[in-house]
């Protein structure tokens, strides 16, 4: 599904969050559309977006990419007979809606925010221009990248990796419902073992379903580490930004 991403990048100087000096001054945070559901079956839960906005506000150096699965799934629509490209474009529009919802929550939390879309819609979002995005970040604004890459057949994971590389992010954070990558689904296998560290090759060779292969390959080619962590535990984003070990780290090193 091509969902529109949301991205936040810090400016050139090292950023200091409320918790102190950050290890990573440029971060991109990937959040699924389902993360915005809360206890609902459809749409956006304002309490959840407020919670996420507070976590970002505590750091103000995080990049966010938001999916649109809470509203529309392009691949699911294609499986029901819709043209795949049409379904993907509809998914991208869903991510713009999520981006606007997150922008509203961030600004209510006192964080200056801009939404930039890969699909032109000037009345609600700025067109994505890399230099303009970096300039917003240099001014301390959160930038939400919407509409994915603007092309069908690419997921929001891939869009997040692409935007992270474009703006020189130092780490990509993948927010999930669990506290890392396991050797089996921990929701159905209580004895599943969590990995503290994996290499890009581990993820690709073992076909671990944490990110799609295109996104992992792009991060591997550009030496961009990935941290998979539990979004629902307050303070986790700050802990990762400060350099604490949280969740599962994926990089080009030797797995432990």
C-alpha positions as CSV (number, residue, x, y, z in Angstrom):
1,X,0.0,0.0,0.0
2,X,1.3,3.4,-0.8
3,X,0.5,5.5,2.2
4,X,1.6,9.0,2.7
5,X,4.4,9.5,5.1
6,X,5.0,12.0,7.7
7,X,8.5,13.1,8.4
8,X,10.3,15.3,10.9
9,X,13.9,16.2,10.6
10,X,16.0,18.3,12.9
11,X,18.2,21.1,11.6
12,X,22.0,21.1,11.2
13,X,23.0,22.0,14.8
14,X,22.7,19.3,17.5
15,X,19.3,19.5,19.1
16,X,18.6,19.5,22.8
17,X,15.3,17.9,23.8
18,X,13.6,18.4,27.2
19,X,15.5,15.3,28.5
20,X,18.9,16.8,27.6
21,X,21.5,16.5,24.7
22,X,20.4,14.1,22.1
23,X,22.6,11.5,20.5
24,X,20.6,11.8,17.3
25,X,19.8,15.3,16.1
26,X,18.2,14.0,12.9
27,X,15.5,11.4,13.3
28,X,12.7,10.0,11.1
29,X,9.9,8.3,12.9
30,X,7.6,5.8,11.0
31,X,4.2,5.3,12.4
32,X,1.5,3.0,10.9
33,X,-2.0,4.4,10.3
34,X,-3.3,1.7,12.6
35,X,-1.4,3.3,15.4
36,X,-3.8,6.3,15.3
37,X,-6.9,4.1,15.7
38,X,-6.7,3.6,19.4
39,X,-9.7,1.5,20.4
40,X,-11.7,2.5,17.4
41,X,-12.4,0.4,14.3
42,X,-11.9,3.3,11.9
43,X,-10.5,6.8,11.7
44,X,-8.3,8.7,14.1
45,X,-8.5,8.8,17.9
46,X,-7.6,12.3,19.1
47,X,-6.3,11.0,22.4
48,X,-3.8,8.8,20.5
49,X,-2.6,11.6,18.3
50,X,-2.2,13.9,21.3
51,X,-0.1,11.2,23.0
52,X,2.1,10.8,20.0
53,X,2.4,14.6,19.6
54,X,3.6,14.9,23.2
55,X,6.3,12.3,22.6
56,X,7.5,14.2,19.5
57,X,7.4,17.5,21.4
58,X,9.6,16.1,24.1
59,X,12.3,15.6,21.6
60,X,11.5,18.0,18.7
61,X,14.2,16.2,16.7
62,X,12.0,13.3,15.4
63,X,10.9,12.6,11.9
64,X,7.5,11.0,11.5
65,X,6.1,8.9,8.6
66,X,2.4,8.0,9.0
67,X,0.6,5.3,7.0
68,X,-3.1,5.4,6.0
69,X,-4.2,1.8,6.9
70,X,-6.7,3.2,9.5
71,X,-8.6,4.8,6.6
72,X,-7.8,2.9,3.4
73,X,-5.5,0.1,2.3
74,X,-4.5,0.1,-1.4
75,X,-3.4,-3.5,-1.5
76,X,-6.5,-4.7,0.2
77,X,-8.6,-2.8,-2.4
78,X,-6.5,-4.3,-5.2
79,X,-7.2,-7.8,-3.8
80,X,-10.9,-7.1,-4.1
81,X,-10.6,-6.2,-7.8
82,X,-9.7,-2.5,-7.8
83,X,-6.8,-1.4,-10.0
84,X,-3.6,-1.5,-7.9
85,X,-2.4,2.0,-8.9
86,X,-5.8,3.5,-8.1
87,X,-5.9,1.8,-4.7
88,X,-2.4,3.0,-3.9
89,X,-3.3,6.6,-4.8
90,X,-6.3,6.5,-2.6
91,X,-4.0,5.2,0.2
92,X,-1.7,8.1,-0.3
93,X,-4.6,10.5,0.1
94,X,-5.5,8.7,3.4
95,X,-2.1,9.4,4.7
96,X,-2.5,13.1,4.0
97,X,-5.6,13.0,6.2
98,X,-3.6,11.4,8.9
99,X,-0.8,14.0,8.5
100,X,-3.3,16.8,8.9
101,X,-4.6,15.2,12.1
102,X,-1.1,14.8,13.5
103,X,-0.3,18.4,12.6
104,X,-3.3,19.6,14.5
105,X,-2.2,17.6,17.6
106,X,1.3,18.9,17.3
107,X,0.3,22.5,17.0
108,X,-2.0,22.1,20.0
109,X,1.0,20.9,21.9
110,X,2.9,24.0,20.9
111,X,5.1,22.5,18.2
112,X,5.4,24.4,14.9
113,X,4.6,22.0,12.1
114,X,4.4,21.9,8.3
115,X,2.8,19.2,6.1
116,X,4.6,18.6,2.8
117,X,2.9,16.3,0.2
118,X,4.4,14.4,-2.7
119,X,1.1,14.9,-4.5
120,X,0.2,18.6,-5.1
121,X,-2.7,19.9,-3.0
122,X,-1.6,23.5,-2.3
123,X,-4.7,24.3,-0.3
124,X,-3.9,21.9,2.5
125,X,-0.2,21.2,2.2
126,X,3.1,22.4,0.8
127,X,4.6,20.6,-2.2
128,X,7.5,18.4,-1.1
129,X,10.8,20.2,-1.9
130,X,13.9,18.8,-0.1
131,X,15.6,22.1,0.4
132,X,12.5,23.7,1.7
133,X,11.9,20.8,4.1
134,X,15.5,21.1,5.5
135,X,15.0,24.8,5.9
136,X,11.8,24.2,7.9
137,X,13.8,21.8,10.1
138,X,16.6,24.3,10.6
139,X,14.0,26.6,12.0
140,X,12.9,24.0,14.5
141,X,9.7,23.0,12.8
142,X,8.3,19.5,12.6
143,X,7.8,18.5,8.9
144,X,5.2,15.9,8.1
145,X,5.8,14.2,4.8
146,X,2.6,13.0,3.2
147,X,1.5,11.1,0.1
148,X,4.4,8.6,0.3
149,X,6.8,8.9,-2.7
150,X,3.9,10.1,-4.9
151,X,4.1,6.9,-6.8
152,X,2.0,3.6,-6.6
153,X,3.6,0.3,-5.7
154,X,5.8,1.8,-3.0
155,X,5.0,1.4,0.7
156,X,5.2,4.1,3.4
157,X,8.2,2.1,4.8
158,X,10.0,2.8,1.6
159,X,8.9,6.4,1.6
160,X,10.1,6.8,5.1
161,X,13.5,5.4,4.2
162,X,13.7,7.6,1.2
163,X,12.9,10.8,3.0
164,X,15.3,9.9,5.9
165,X,18.1,9.5,3.4
166,X,17.2,12.7,1.5
167,X,17.3,14.8,4.7
168,X,20.4,13.2,6.2
169,X,18.6,11.5,9.1
170,X,20.9,9.7,11.5
171,X,18.4,7.0,12.4
172,X,15.0,5.7,11.3
173,X,12.6,4.7,14.1
174,X,9.9,2.1,13.3
175,X,7.1,2.4,15.9
176,X,5.1,-0.7,16.5
177,X,2.7,-2.4,18.9
178,X,5.5,-4.6,20.4
179,X,8.9,-3.8,21.9
180,X,11.1,-5.0,19.1
181,X,11.6,-7.7,16.5
182,X,10.8,-11.3,17.6
183,X,11.6,-14.7,16.1
184,X,7.8,-15.3,16.0
185,X,4.7,-13.2,16.5
186,X,4.7,-12.5,20.3
187,X,1.0,-11.9,20.3
188,X,0.3,-15.5,19.3
189,X,3.6,-17.2,20.6
190,X,4.2,-16.3,24.3
191,X,7.6,-18.0,24.1
192,X,8.8,-15.8,21.2
193,X,12.4,-14.4,21.7
194,X,13.1,-10.8,21.1
195,X,16.2,-9.8,19.1
196,X,18.2,-6.9,20.6
197,X,20.3,-6.5,17.5
198,X,20.0,-7.6,13.8
199,X,21.9,-6.9,10.7
200,X,20.2,-5.7,7.5
201,X,21.2,-9.1,5.9
202,X,19.5,-10.9,8.8
203,X,16.2,-9.1,8.0
204,X,16.4,-9.7,4.3
205,X,17.6,-13.3,4.3
206,X,15.2,-14.4,7.0
207,X,12.4,-12.4,5.5
208,X,11.4,-10.8,8.8
209,X,8.2,-8.9,8.4
210,X,9.4,-5.7,10.1
211,X,9.8,-3.5,7.1
212,X,9.5,-4.2,3.4
213,X,12.6,-5.4,1.6
214,X,12.9,-2.2,-0.5
215,X,13.1,0.0,2.6
216,X,15.6,-2.3,4.3
217,X,17.8,-2.3,1.2
218,X,17.7,1.5,0.9
219,X,18.8,1.8,4.5
220,X,21.5,-0.8,4.1
221,X,22.9,0.9,1.0
222,X,23.1,4.3,2.8
223,X,24.2,3.0,6.3
224,X,21.1,4.2,8.0
225,X,20.3,2.3,11.2
226,X,16.8,1.3,12.1
227,X,15.3,1.0,15.6
228,X,12.1,-1.0,16.1
229,X,10.3,-0.1,19.4
230,X,7.0,0.1,21.2
231,X,5.3,3.3,20.5
232,X,2.8,3.0,23.3
233,X,5.3,3.2,26.1
234,X,5.7,6.9,27.1
235,X,9.1,8.3,26.7
236,X,10.5,5.6,24.3
237,X,11.1,8.2,21.5
238,X,13.1,10.3,23.9
239,X,15.1,7.3,25.1
240,X,16.1,6.3,21.6
241,X,17.0,9.9,20.7
242,X,19.2,10.0,23.9
243,X,21.0,6.9,22.8
244,X,19.5,4.4,25.2
245,X,19.0,0.9,24.1
246,X,15.4,0.4,23.3
247,X,13.7,-2.3,21.3
248,X,15.7,-3.9,18.4
249,X,18.4,-2.1,16.5
250,X,19.0,-3.1,12.8
251,X,22.3,-2.0,11.2
252,X,25.2,-3.2,9.1
253,X,27.2,-4.5,12.1
254,X,27.6,-8.1,13.3
255,X,24.5,-9.5,15.1
256,X,24.9,-10.3,18.7
